[in-house]
Amino acid sequence: MYQRDFDKLLRNKKIPKNIMLFGESHFLIDRYFEKLKSILSVDEIFTFYDFDYNLESARGSISQGSLFAETTLLVIKSEQKIANKDLKILIESVKKSDASFFIYLYYGENFKDSQKSFISTENSTNFVRFFNPNFRDIQNIIYSEIKDKKIGISQDGINQLIHLKNSNLSLILNEITKIANYGKKNFEKDDILQIVSPSGDIELDKIIHYFFSSKDFSKLLQFIELKNLDEIMTIAYMVKFIEEIYLFRSAFERGENSDAFSVLGRKLPPHVEQQKQENWRKFNLNQIEKLLILLMKAELKFKSGKVGDKSSYFAKVLISASKI
């Protein structure tokens, strides 16, 4: 089902016993997972990730439950596809237990194969796909959050907040929480400028742009060390950066408009859009493909927990990328 249909179920508190959340927007997957936890209000949660998942342990958390919990929730968070036979066993186990629920958070891209188990067992009503929010979606989420916090922010203030946090909804919502505790009810653009600092994403965006323009990886390594940034987060951001370059380049190759709003569905600050334009002109589709494969493999290896010295491995990845 789509997000709007899922919203109706949540409003009516009709939560399926087994549900899969997936799609392009990891932010929305996580946001709706928090909503589900709040509504279900289970006594105990058993969480498994790619690196520690196995069928027997997951099934055991359902069948055995807990001496201290009346209701339990099994959660699997995975970028790699869980075998359909495993999912079917877990779904059936939960259906047999009145006190158990199963939520599968799938962050990978193999949507069709992974949702087959849920389609075949629950009449297609218990899986939800989340698309990346466009500019209007971002604004609507902000409006909702402002209403919940019982504060007022002018439209210019909202636009300024989006700009300062580079459209990163997670950072924006954190700032709204901070703003709500500021001791007043209504905020204008000037208030936002005083309260909210520019996003680290903007700085990171600039240094990544510099890296891909100059192939000088030393400054990017220094920046990460100085800001104490996580290598996994940085790699993920670089993947997103190159994915956007791919979208710009593809639009150009097809003879379509290559401005940010036409390509990404949202406006970018002028200097950021200029950087994107410079990069897609610098790389052809073959180079972009090689960069994406390199970075996505590195991201997967990082998240698998199989990297010993993260700094050293990250430097090797940057050196390989600089040669493309």
N, C-alpha and C positions, 0 to 999 in steps of 0.2 A: 504494500500500500504506500501511498505518498504521505508526506508530512502532514498535510491538512486533514487527511482521514485519521491519522494517528492522534492528532490533536483532539479530535472529537471523542475518541476512545478514552483519552486521558481525562478530559473534562467529565466524562461519565464514570470514570474510574473502572472501566471495563478492560482489565489487563489480561492478555492471554498468558497461560501458564508457561508457554515457550515463546520466545520472541527473538528475532535477529535484527540488529541495527547495523546498517552498512551504507556505503556511498562515498562520494567525493569529499564531503565535509566532515573531517574528524572532530571539529569543534562541535557540530550539531550532534554527532553520535554521543560524545561525552556529555553534552548538555541534557539530552533526553534521557541518558542513562541516570543522571542525577535526579531527574523528575520521576523516573520509574522507581528508584529506590525510595524516594520520599513517599510516593503513593502506596507502595507495597508494605513499607515499614516492617520488614522481616526481622526476625530475632538474630539471625546469623548469616553471614555472607562468606561463601567459599570462592576465591578468585584464582584462576589459572591463566598463565601466559604461555606464549610460544615455547619458552625454554623449560617450563616445568610441567607442561600438560602431559597427562597420560590418561587413557580411558578409565582404567580401574579406579584411580584416585578420584576422578571427577564423578564417576558413577557412585562410588562409595560415599561421597559427600551428600548425595541425594538419598540413597537407600538407608544409610546408617543414621543420618541426621546428627543431632547433638543432644547430650544430656541436659543442656542448659537452654535449648532453643525449641520453641514450638513450631516456628516456620523458618525455612532455610531458602537461600537463594544461591544457585550455582551461576557463576559468571566466568565466561571464557573471553579473554581479550587476545586477539590474534591478527597478525598480518599475513600469516601463512594459512592456507586452507586446511581446515580440520576435515578429516575423511568423512564422507557422507554416511558411511556405515556407523561411525562413531556418533555422529549427530542424531541419527535415527534411534540408536540405543538410548542416548541421553534424553531425547524427547519422550520416548515411550516410558522411561523410568520416572520422569517427572509427572507424566499423565497418571501414573499409578499411585502417586503420592499426593494426598490432599494438602500436605503442608510444604510442598516444594515448588520453586519456580526456577526457570532457566533463561538467562539472557546471554546471547552470543553477540559480542561486539567484534565485528569483522572490519579491519582497517585496510585490507588488501584490495586488489583490483579484480579478482576473479569472482565477480558477483554471481553470475549465472549458476556456476557449479555449486557454490556454497549455499545458495538459497533453495536448491532442489529438495532437500530434506524437509524444509519448513513448508514448502508448497504442497508436497505430497501428503503431509500429515495434518495440516491445519487449515485446509481450504484457502490458502493464500492470504490469510488475514493476519498472520503474525510475523511478517518481515517488513521492514521500513527502510526505504532508500532516501538518503539525504544528499541533496545537491548543494554545491557551493553557493552560499547566499550572494545575490546580486546587491547592488547599492540600495535598492528599495527594501530588500529583506533585512539588510544591516540596520537601516533606519527603523524598521518596524520592531526589531529585537531591542534596539535602544529605547524606543518609545515604551515598550512593555516593561523594560527594566526600570526606567524612570518612574513609571506609574507605580510599580511595586515598591520602590524606595520612597514614594511620596515626596518627590522633589520636582522642580520645574527647570528645564534647560531650554533656552531659546533655540530656534532653528540654526541661527548662526553659530551658537555655542556647540550644538550637536555636530555641525559640519566641521568646526574647528577640532573637536574631539576626535572625529574620524580621521582627519588629516594628521593630527599629532601622533596617533597610534597606528597610522598607515593601514587603516581598515581592518586591523587585527581585533576581532570581536572579543577574544579572551582578554586581551589587554584593556580594551574599552570598558568591558563590564567590571573589571577590577578597579578602574578609575572611577566609574560611577559609584561603586561602593565607597570609595574614599571620599568622593564629593558629597555623598549623602551624610557623611559624618562630620561635615565641615562647619555645621552650626547655622546654616541658613537654608531657605527653601527654594529660592529662585536664583538661577545663574545665567549670566550673559556671556558673550564671547570673551570679553576681557577677563571675567572671572576664571574661565577655563584656561586662558593663557597663563594666569598666575598660579593656578593650582596644578595643572597637568604639564609634566615635562615631555619633551619630544621622545618618541619611542626609540628604544635601542634598536628596533627593527630598521629604522631609517638609517642609523649609523651602519648597521650590518649590511643593509642594502647598498650603501655607498662603497663599503670596503669590498664587497663581493663584485660590484660593478668594476671597481678598480682592478681586482684580480683578473677577471675575464678580459679586461681591456689590455692590461699590461703583461699578464702571465707571471707577475711578481707575487709569489705565494708567501714571501717572508712577512710582508705587512699584515696579511690576513692572519697568519699564525701569531704575530705579536698582538694584534687586536683581540683575538680569542683569549690569549693568556692575560692581557691587561684587564679585560672585562669579565674574566673567569666564566666564559661561556661553555656550555656543554657541547661536546663534539657531535653528539647525535642530533641535537637541536640544530646545530649549524649546517650539518649535512642535509637535514630535512629541508632547511630553508634554501639551501643551494639548489636542491631538486626542484622546489617550487619556483625558484628564480629562473632556472633553465626551461621549465615547463611553460612559463609565461613567454619567454623568448621564442619558444617553438610556436606558440599561438600567434605571435606577431609575425613571425617569418612565414607561417602557413597562410595567413591572411594575405600577405604580400604576394606569395606565389600564386594564389588563386585570383589575384587582381581585385581583392576586396579592400575596404577601408582598413587602415592599420593604426588608427588612433586607439587610445586606451579604452574609451567607452565602447567602441564598436567591437573590440577584441575581447575585453575582459568583463564588459557589462558594468564597469564602474569607472569613475574619473580618478585620475592620479594627479598628485602635485606636479606642476609643469617640469621641474627639474628631474623628477623620477621618471616621468614619461619620456623625457629627452634621453635619459640613460638607457631605457628599454629600446628606444629607437636605434641608438648607437650600437647596442649589442646584437639586435637581430640583423642589422646590416653587416656586422662583422662575421657572423657565423652562418654557414649554409646548413641545409637540413641534415646532411650527412654528419657534419661536425656536432650538431645539436644531438643527434641520435647517439653518437659515441659518448658524449658527455653525460647524457641521461643514463645510459647503461652503466657507465662507470660509477656515477654517484648513487644510483639506486642499489647497485650491488653492495657498495660500501655502507649505505644506510641499513640494508638488510643484515649485513655482517655485524654492524654495531649493535643492532637491536636483538640479534641472536645471543648476545652475551659471549661471543667467541673471540673478542678482541682483548688482548692482554694490555699492552701499552697503547692507550687510545691516542695520545698525542703523537706518538711515532707513526702509528697507522694512518692517522689523519694527514700528517705531513706527506706520507707516501702517496696518498690519494690526490692531494693537491699537486704534487710533482707530476703525476700521470695526467691530470687534467690540464696542466699548463702546456703539455706537449701536443695536445689535440688542436 
